[in-house]
């Protein structure tokens, strides 16, 4: 197929802020996990499909399968939808006090 560009599980975006490998990155409607460190306004590869351990709001209690959102202000996963971006669902329950959530990203633009 002559118009195919790439599979899309990993895409290149311009880092909206300095990131480290493993950090969540939100660029408008695109969300993924940084594959490498990048300075603000430089290219970074993000993986937008798969299961990742991502920093989360430690006071949230999240049931397996629950939808989770990216809080771009605090750069973490939360159950609060207001003002945040839906990014996926948790694959393992998260208890109060935990600082990471195991999140399934499906690569969908929301």
DAPE-V967319 format. One record per helix or strand of 2 or more residues. SS is the DSSP state (H for helix, E for strand). FROM is the first residue (numbers start at 1). TO is the last residue. If there is no record, write none. Layout:
{{SS	FROM	TO} {SS	FROM	TO}}
This chain:
{{E	10	14} {E	24	27} {E	30	34} {E	43	47} {E	49	56} {E	67	71} {E	76	78} {E	85	90} {E	100	106}}
